[in-house]
Amino acid sequence: MKRGPFKEELHLEPEFKPLVVIELVKDVKEETKKWLVKKIADKKKDGGAQLLIKPLVISEEEENIYVVGASTRRLLIGAEAAGFVKESLDGSMRPFIYSNRTEYKNFLGDGEDFLSMSECQYIIKHELDNLRAQDETNIPGYPQSKLYPGKSLVRRMETSGILIQVFPLHDQENLKRLSLQWYCQIKIGFQPIDDIRRYFGDPIGIYFGFLEYFTLALIPMAILGIPYYFFAWEDYDKYVIFATFNLVWSTVILEVWKRYNSTMTYRWGALVMKRKFEEPRPGFHGVLGINPVTGKKEPTYSSMKRQLRMYLVSVPFVCLSLYFSIYVMMIYFDLEEWAHKYNMEQQSSFSSLMLFVPSIIYAVVIEIMNRIYRYAAEFLTKYENHRLESSYQNHLVLKVLVFNSVNCFASLFYIAFVMCDLKLLRQSLATLLITSQILNQIVEAGLPYWMQKRHNKQITKKVKTLKVDTEFTLLEQIHLEKEMNVYLGTFDDYLELFLLFGYVSLFSCVYPLAAIFAVLNNVTELYSDALKMCCVFKRPFSEPSASIGVWMLAFETMGIIAVVTNCALLGMSPQVKSMFQDSNLDLFLMVAAIEQMKLSFESLTEDAIDS
């Protein structure tokens, strides 16, 4: 195959293990490619990233893919710059310092295996993101893509449509080994959380650790729920013991998780890792100005304009969406009333089955509305133009949680405290819980996996027709992975667990089998999520993380609501009413006292964790 002098020069680079892939548009200018490669390969003192890069030459028509790696020494220096924390020989966790590298546990020889592949890929991504414009006023070959000193080159190329994607490669050997330990064999046992974290990074490791912990925490509820359900099937008002257990359970499991999470992340070095100054997120835009903290040039945007967008656009839209959700809920109750009348008139097996149809339809509609609203919430949060990714995520989570909570739980609260129909509450909760679980498993895992398998066969067939001098296995791997869907993070996964926690903690005293279905859902979720991570999505870049973030606040808020709800259900029970002799004031004081006990317990637990 004929190559120009630029390609020959690149192929003189020393051999290295490809870690990250960069894909540019097909018609990218030649001068742009030369400039980017030079920036990546140049030394740090010259404004480069000092990484190793070479093109993956496929054909004369497709020369837009580059693989990036780094020497062991460069990666170790990058680990120090990124603030990695490692276990020293004396057992303490300390920030990694390259000059003292031999003082750290598991550092052997030149340290080639000291860092995991995900850590190496994070370092490369960190260095690419820190490639800054110096004297350039625009990207070479693209006068319309303006630059200013300090601007991230990779982000500008992404927003200009020149750079299609940057993604880390899988390690096929380690991935196969992890898959065998993780999900290829159905067995009773713990997940290899440390191996998952080492391969995929802290956020994924913490998510699967939380999923496993939540599943184990549901088991006592499930054990108590089975005999309670079968021996008190028709006694809908005899739930005092279960509701009391719910009060304690919803609080204790969250406090125990905090301690477990702290222990786990300390062992990983994530808990004591210093957080870097957060850069503006890629989608942030505004008038060029000077950051008063860093002194760097970056876009600035008036907080007043952001507040106006939030309160004049986002808040009205969320309120309108909530109104629409309530309107749909009332249609559901009309359907329920029709189904009951139809059953009373017909008294047949078919009419009995029709009693479940409104709940099933409503559950499907809820899932559709939640997904449509999610896209709208993302659009609105981008429109608000938040400077930091953390702020963007917090506002997005708030919007989605408010709508999803009202959409999923409003009907249950209405049935419980307005209609006071515990039989219908049990039926609705069971239908919503089971239907949503089935739909989520199909949409989130089943369909993507089936589509990806079909696509992989097509790509493999295409690659086999190419006659190139590149190593076939690497060529096939990159072609397969670059067409995979991008993993968008753990947002949807935590949201599903949050809603599940709500169903169980709020009303499982009326439907004790809720915990059983939650356990079954989490077990299947564990295997389906593992399958997605390994076979459906691109490998995500690892990011340092020490907790589940804003989701902890969401779960704690739901825990408080669960306490109030279960106290209210206790107050509705004939047994408790007889104790208070219809005194609403005494009942209110009981609820307030239990809530204060819960808050005091949380405070004491947090103090114990901090100490």
C-alpha positions in Angstrom: 0.0 0.0 0.0 1.4 3.4 -1.0 2.0 5.8 1.9 3.1 9.5 1.9 6.2 10.7 3.8 4.0 11.8 6.8 2.8 8.2 7.3 6.3 6.8 7.0 7.5 9.2 9.7 4.7 8.1 12.1 5.5 4.4 11.6 9.1 5.1 12.9 7.5 5.6 16.4 8.6 3.0 18.9 6.2 0.1 19.5 3.7 0.6 22.3 0.5 -0.9 23.6 -2.5 0.9 22.1 -4.6 2.3 25.0 -6.8 5.0 23.5 -8.3 5.5 20.0 -8.9 8.9 18.3 -11.2 9.0 15.3 -11.3 12.1 13.1 -13.8 12.9 10.4 -13.0 11.3 7.0 -12.4 14.6 5.2 -10.2 16.1 7.8 -7.5 18.4 6.4 -4.0 17.0 6.2 -2.5 20.0 8.0 -5.0 19.5 10.9 -3.8 15.9 11.3 -0.1 16.9 11.3 -0.8 19.6 13.8 -2.7 17.3 16.2 -0.2 14.5 16.0 2.6 16.9 16.7 0.8 18.4 19.7 0.2 14.9 21.1 3.8 13.8 20.6 5.6 16.9 21.5 7.3 17.2 24.9 5.5 18.8 27.8 7.9 21.8 27.9 6.9 22.5 24.3 3.2 22.4 25.1 2.6 18.8 24.0 1.3 15.8 25.8 4.5 13.7 25.3 2.5 10.6 24.3 3.0 8.0 21.6 0.7 8.1 18.6 0.5 6.4 15.2 -2.2 6.1 12.6 -4.2 2.9 12.0 -4.0 2.8 8.2 -6.9 0.9 6.7 -7.3 2.2 3.2 -6.6 5.2 1.1 -10.2 6.4 1.6 -10.2 5.8 5.4 -7.1 7.2 7.2 -8.7 9.0 10.2 -8.1 6.6 13.1 -5.1 7.0 15.5 -4.1 4.8 18.4 -2.4 6.5 21.4 -0.2 5.0 24.2 2.6 6.1 26.4 5.8 4.8 27.9 5.8 3.3 31.4 7.8 6.2 32.8 5.4 8.7 31.2 2.4 7.0 32.7 4.0 6.9 36.2 4.8 10.6 36.0 1.2 11.2 34.8 -0.1 9.2 37.8 1.7 11.7 40.1 0.3 14.7 38.2 -3.2 13.2 38.4 -3.0 12.8 42.2 -3.3 9.0 42.4 -3.2 7.5 45.9 -1.5 4.2 46.4 -0.8 1.8 49.3 2.8 2.2 50.6 4.9 -0.5 52.0 3.9 0.4 55.6 0.2 -0.1 54.7 -0.8 3.5 54.7 -2.5 5.2 51.7 -0.3 8.0 50.3 -0.3 10.2 47.1 1.9 8.5 44.5 5.3 10.3 44.0 7.4 9.1 41.1 10.7 9.8 42.8 9.6 7.5 45.7 8.1 4.9 43.5 9.9 1.9 45.1 8.3 2.7 48.5 4.9 1.6 47.2 3.3 -1.8 47.5 3.3 -4.0 44.3 5.8 -1.8 42.5 8.1 -4.3 40.8 10.9 -3.7 38.3 10.2 -0.6 36.2 6.6 -0.5 37.3 5.1 -1.8 34.1 2.2 -3.5 35.9 1.9 -1.1 38.8 -1.0 0.9 37.2 -4.1 -0.8 35.9 -5.0 -0.4 32.2 -8.0 1.8 33.2 -5.7 4.1 35.2 -3.3 4.4 32.2 -6.2 5.3 30.0 -7.4 7.9 32.5 -3.9 9.4 32.5 -3.9 9.6 28.7 -7.4 11.2 28.6 -6.2 13.6 31.3 -3.2 14.6 29.2 -5.3 15.0 26.0 -7.8 17.1 27.8 -5.0 19.3 29.1 -3.6 20.0 25.6 -4.0 23.8 25.5 -3.8 26.4 22.8 -0.8 28.7 23.0 -0.2 31.0 20.1 -2.8 29.5 17.8 -5.8 31.6 16.9 -7.7 28.8 15.2 -7.4 25.1 14.4 -5.1 24.7 11.3 -7.2 24.2 8.2 -10.4 25.5 9.9 -10.4 29.3 10.3 -13.9 29.2 11.7 -12.8 27.1 14.7 -11.3 29.9 16.9 -8.8 29.3 19.7 -7.6 31.4 22.5 -4.7 30.8 25.0 -5.6 28.1 27.4 -8.5 26.6 25.4 -8.7 22.8 25.4 -7.8 21.6 21.9 -9.6 18.3 22.1 -12.8 20.0 23.3 -12.6 22.6 20.5 -12.1 19.9 17.9 -15.1 17.9 19.3 -17.4 21.0 19.3 -16.2 21.9 15.8 -17.1 18.4 14.5 -13.5 17.6 13.5 -12.9 15.0 16.2 -15.6 12.3 16.2 -14.7 10.4 19.3 -12.0 9.5 21.8 -12.4 6.1 23.5 -10.4 3.6 25.5 -9.8 0.1 24.2 -10.8 -3.1 25.9 -8.1 -5.5 27.1 -9.5 -8.7 25.6 -7.6 -11.1 27.8 -8.5 -9.3 31.1 -12.0 -8.8 29.9 -12.5 -12.5 29.2 -11.1 -13.4 32.6 -13.3 -10.8 34.3 -16.4 -12.0 32.4 -15.8 -15.6 33.6 -15.6 -14.5 37.2 -18.5 -12.1 36.9 -21.5 -13.1 34.8 -20.6 -16.0 32.5 -21.4 -18.5 35.3 -24.6 -18.2 37.3 -23.6 -18.8 40.9 -24.4 -17.7 44.4 -21.6 -15.5 45.7 -20.2 -12.0 45.8 -19.1 -10.1 42.8 -15.4 -9.4 42.1 -15.9 -5.8 43.0 -12.2 -5.0 43.3 -11.5 -6.5 39.8 -14.5 -4.6 38.4 -13.1 -1.4 39.8 -9.6 -2.1 38.5 -10.9 -2.8 35.0 -13.7 -0.2 34.7 -12.7 2.4 37.3 -14.1 3.8 40.6 -17.7 4.9 39.5 -18.5 1.5 38.0 -17.0 -0.3 40.9 -19.0 1.8 43.4 -22.2 1.2 41.4 -21.9 -2.6 41.4 -20.8 -2.5 45.1 -24.0 -0.5 45.9 -26.1 -2.9 43.7 -24.8 -5.9 45.6 -25.2 -4.2 49.0 -28.8 -3.1 48.2 -29.6 -6.7 47.1 -28.3 -8.2 50.3 -30.1 -5.5 52.3 -33.4 -6.5 50.7 -33.1 -10.2 51.8 -34.3 -9.6 55.4 -37.3 -7.8 54.0 -37.9 -10.7 51.6 -37.6 -13.3 54.3 -40.1 -11.5 56.6 -42.4 -10.8 53.6 -43.0 -14.4 52.4 -44.7 -15.8 55.5 -46.4 -12.5 56.2 -47.9 -12.4 52.7 -49.2 -15.9 52.6 -50.6 -16.0 56.1 -52.2 -12.6 56.0 -53.3 -12.5 52.3 -56.8 -11.0 52.9 -56.0 -9.0 56.1 -54.9 -5.8 54.4 -55.0 -3.7 57.6 -52.8 -6.0 59.6 -49.4 -4.6 58.6 -48.3 -2.9 61.9 -45.2 -5.2 62.4 -44.1 -5.0 58.8 -44.5 -1.2 58.7 -42.5 -0.8 61.9 -39.7 -3.0 60.5 -39.8 -0.8 57.3 -39.2 2.3 59.5 -36.0 0.9 60.9 -34.9 -0.8 57.7 -35.1 2.2 55.4 -32.8 4.2 57.8 -30.3 1.6 58.9 -29.4 0.3 55.4 -28.4 3.7 54.2 -26.2 4.4 57.2 -24.5 1.1 57.0 -23.8 1.7 53.3 -22.0 4.9 54.1 -19.6 3.0 56.4 -19.1 0.2 53.9 -18.6 2.7 51.0 -15.9 4.6 53.0 -14.1 1.4 53.8 -14.2 0.3 50.2 -13.0 3.6 48.7 -10.3 4.0 51.2 -8.9 0.7 50.2 -8.9 1.9 46.6 -7.2 5.2 47.4 -10.2 7.1 46.1 -11.4 8.4 49.5 -8.3 10.4 50.4 -7.5 11.4 46.8 -7.4 15.2 46.4 -10.0 16.5 44.0 -8.6 18.5 41.1 -10.0 22.0 40.3 -13.0 21.3 38.1 -12.7 22.6 34.6 -15.7 24.0 32.7 -17.7 21.3 31.1 -17.4 20.9 27.3 -21.0 22.2 26.5 -20.5 25.4 28.5 -20.4 28.5 26.4 -20.3 32.3 26.8 -18.3 35.5 26.3 -14.6 35.0 26.7 -13.3 36.4 30.0 -10.8 35.8 32.8 -11.6 33.3 35.6 -10.9 35.2 38.9 -9.8 32.0 40.6 -7.4 30.5 38.1 -6.6 33.6 36.1 -7.1 31.6 32.8 -9.1 32.7 29.9 -12.4 30.9 29.6 -16.0 31.5 28.6 -18.1 33.4 31.2 -21.9 33.4 31.5 -24.1 35.6 33.7 -25.6 33.8 36.6 -28.6 36.1 36.3 -29.2 34.8 32.8 -28.9 31.2 34.0 -31.4 31.9 36.9 -33.9 33.5 34.4 -33.6 30.4 32.2 -34.2 28.1 35.2 -37.2 30.0 36.7 -38.8 31.2 33.5 -38.3 28.1 31.3 -37.3 25.0 33.3 -39.5 25.4 36.3 -42.7 26.1 34.3 -42.0 23.1 32.1 -41.5 20.8 35.1 -44.7 22.1 36.6 -46.6 21.5 33.3 -45.1 18.0 33.1 -46.2 17.2 36.6 -49.7 18.5 35.8 -49.8 16.2 32.8 -48.6 13.3 34.9 -51.5 13.9 37.4 -54.0 14.2 34.5 -52.8 10.8 33.2 -53.2 9.4 36.7 -56.8 10.5 36.9 -57.5 8.8 33.6 -56.0 5.6 35.1 -58.4 5.8 38.0 -61.3 6.2 35.6 -60.2 3.0 33.8 -59.9 1.3 37.2 -63.5 2.3 38.0 -64.7 1.0 34.6 -62.9 -2.3 35.0 -64.5 -2.9 38.4 -68.0 -2.1 37.1 -67.3 -4.4 34.1 -66.3 -7.2 36.5 -69.3 -6.7 38.7 -71.6 -7.0 35.7 -69.9 -10.0 34.0 -68.5 -12.0 36.9 -66.3 -14.1 34.5 -62.7 -15.1 34.3 -62.1 -12.6 31.5 -63.6 -9.8 33.5 -61.4 -10.8 36.5 -58.4 -10.5 34.2 -59.6 -7.1 33.0 -59.1 -5.8 36.6 -55.3 -5.9 36.0 -55.4 -4.2 32.5 -55.6 -0.6 33.7 -52.6 -1.0 36.0 -50.6 -2.7 33.2 -51.4 0.1 30.7 -50.6 2.7 33.3 -47.3 1.1 34.1 -46.3 1.1 30.4 -47.4 4.7 30.0 -45.4 5.7 33.1 -42.2 4.1 31.6 -42.8 5.9 28.2 -43.4 9.3 30.0 -40.3 8.9 32.1 -38.1 8.3 29.1 -39.6 11.2 27.1 -39.3 13.5 30.0 -35.6 12.4 30.5 -34.7 13.8 27.0 -36.6 17.0 27.8 -34.8 17.3 31.1 -31.4 16.9 29.4 -32.3 19.6 26.8 -33.4 22.0 29.5 -30.4 21.4 31.7 -28.1 22.0 28.7 -30.1 25.2 27.9 -29.4 26.5 31.4 -25.7 26.5 30.5 -24.1 25.3 33.8 -20.4 25.9 34.0 -19.4 22.7 35.8 -20.3 19.1 35.1 -21.2 18.5 38.8 -23.7 21.4 38.7 -25.1 20.1 35.5 -25.6 16.6 36.9 -27.2 17.9 40.1 -29.8 20.0 38.3 -30.5 17.1 35.9 -30.9 14.6 38.7 -33.3 17.0 40.5 -35.5 17.5 37.5 -35.6 13.8 36.7 -36.2 12.7 40.3 -39.1 15.1 40.9 -40.9 14.0 37.8 -40.2 10.3 38.2 -41.2 10.3 41.8 -44.5 12.0 41.1 -45.1 9.9 38.0 -44.4 6.6 39.8 -45.6 7.2 43.3 -48.4 9.8 43.1 -51.1 7.2 42.2 -50.0 5.0 45.2 -50.2 7.9 47.6 -53.7 8.8 46.2 -54.9 5.2 46.6 -53.5 4.9 50.1 -54.4 8.2 51.7 -57.3 9.6 49.6 -59.2 6.5 48.5 -58.0 4.4 51.5 -58.3 1.3 49.4 -55.5 -1.0 50.5 -56.6 -3.8 48.2 -56.2 -1.6 45.2 -53.0 -0.3 46.6 -51.6 -3.8 46.7 -52.7 -4.6 43.2 -51.4 -1.3 41.8 -48.0 -1.6 43.5 -47.5 -5.2 42.3 -48.5 -4.3 38.7 -46.3 -1.2 38.6 -43.3 -3.0 40.2 -43.4 -6.1 38.0 -44.3 -4.4 34.7 -41.5 -1.7 35.1 -38.9 -4.4 35.9 -39.8 -6.4 32.8 -39.8 -3.3 30.5 -36.5 -2.1 31.9 -34.7 -5.5 31.4 -35.9 -5.6 27.8 -35.1 -2.0 26.9 -31.8 -1.6 28.8 -30.2 -5.0 28.1 -32.1 -7.3 25.8 -32.6 -5.1 22.8 -29.1 -3.4 22.9 -27.4 -6.8 23.2 -29.3 -8.3 20.3 -28.7 -5.3 18.1 -25.0 -5.3 19.0 -24.6 -9.0 18.2 -26.1 -8.4 14.7 -23.9 -5.4 14.2 -20.7 -7.2 15.3 -21.3 -9.9 12.6 -21.6 -7.3 9.9 -18.4 -5.5 11.1 -16.4 -8.7 11.3 -17.5 -9.6 7.8 -16.5 -6.2 6.5 -13.0 -6.3 8.2 -12.3 -9.7 6.7 -12.7 -8.2 3.2 -10.0 -5.6 3.9 -6.4 -6.4 2.8 -4.1 -4.4 5.0 -0.8 -4.8 6.7 -2.2 -3.9 10.2 -2.5 -6.7 12.8 -5.9 -8.2 12.1 -7.0 -8.7 15.7 -6.3 -5.0 16.6 -8.0 -3.9 13.4 -11.1 -6.0 14.1 -11.2 -4.9 17.7 -11.1 -1.2 16.9 -13.7 -1.5 14.2 -16.0 -3.4 16.5 -15.5 -1.0 19.5 -15.7 2.3 17.6 -19.3 1.4 16.4 -20.5 0.4 19.9 -22.8 2.7 21.8 -21.3 5.1 24.3 -21.9 4.3 27.9 -23.5 7.4 29.3 -22.7 6.7 33.0 -24.6 5.3 35.9 -27.4 7.8 35.9 -30.1 5.5 34.6 -28.9 2.6 36.8 -29.1 4.6 40.0 -32.5 6.0 39.0 -33.8 2.5 38.6 -32.5 1.5 42.0 -33.9 4.7 43.5 -37.4 3.9 42.2 -37.1 0.3 43.4 -36.1 1.6 46.9 -39.1 3.8 46.8 -41.5 1.0 46.0 -40.1 -1.2 48.8 -39.6 1.4 51.5 -42.9 3.2 51.0 -45.6 0.6 50.6 -44.1 -2.9 50.9 -45.9 -3.3 54.3 -49.1 -3.6 52.2 -47.5 -5.8 49.6 -44.8 -7.8 51.4 -43.7 -9.6 48.2 -42.3 -6.3 46.8 -38.9 -7.1 48.4 -38.9 -10.5 46.7 -39.4 -9.0 43.3 -36.8 -6.3 44.1 -34.2 -9.0 44.9 -35.1 -10.9 41.7 -34.8 -7.7 39.7 -31.4 -6.8 41.2 -30.0 -10.3 40.5 -31.1 -10.1 36.9 -29.9 -6.4 36.8 -26.5 -7.5 38.0 -26.0 -10.0 35.1 -27.6 -7.7 32.5 -25.6 -4.7 33.5 -22.4 -6.8 33.5 -23.3 -8.0 30.0 -23.9 -4.4 28.9 -20.5 -3.2 30.3 -18.6 -6.0 28.7 -20.3 -6.6 25.4 -22.7 -3.7 24.4 -21.0 -0.4 25.3 -17.6 1.1 24.7 -15.3 0.9 27.6 -15.8 4.1 29.6 -12.9 6.3 30.8 -12.3 5.8 34.5 -12.9 8.8 36.7 -11.8 9.2 40.4 -14.9 8.8 42.6 -15.4 8.2 46.3 -19.2 7.8 46.7 -22.5 7.6 44.8 -22.6 11.4 44.9 -25.9 13.3 44.8 -27.8 9.9 44.7 -27.0 9.5 48.4 -29.0 12.6 49.1 -31.8 11.3 46.9 -31.9 8.0 48.8 -31.8 9.7 52.2 -34.7 12.0 51.1 -36.7 9.0 50.1 -35.9 7.4 53.4 -37.4 10.3 55.2 -40.5 10.2 53.1 -40.7 6.4 53.8 -40.7 7.1 57.5 -43.5 9.6 57.3 -45.5 7.3 54.9 -45.2 4.2 57.1 -46.1 6.3 60.2 -49.2 7.5 58.4 -50.1 3.9 57.4 -49.6 2.9 61.0 -51.9 5.6 62.1 -54.5 4.3 59.6 -54.4 0.8 61.0 -57.2 -0.2 63.4 -54.7 -1.5 66.0 -52.9 1.9 66.3 -56.2 3.9 66.2 -57.5 1.9 69.1 -54.4 2.8 71.1 -54.8 6.5 70.5 -58.6 6.5 70.8 -59.0 8.6 67.7 -56.8 11.4 68.9 -55.2 13.0 65.8 -52.9 15.1 67.9 -51.4 12.1 69.7 -51.0 10.4 66.4 -49.2 13.4 64.9 -46.9 13.6 67.9 -46.0 9.9 67.4 -45.0 10.5 63.8 -43.0 13.6 64.8 -41.2 11.6 67.5 -40.3 8.7 65.3 -39.0 11.1 62.6 -36.8 12.9 65.2 -35.5 9.5 66.4 -34.6 8.7 62.8 -32.7 12.1 62.3 -30.9 11.6 65.6 -29.9 8.1 64.6 -28.5 9.4 61.3 -26.6 12.2 63.0 -25.0 9.7 65.5 -24.1 7.3 62.7 -22.5 10.0 60.6 -20.4 11.2 63.6 -19.3 7.6 64.2 -18.3 7.3 60.5 -16.4 10.6 60.6 -14.5 9.6 63.7 
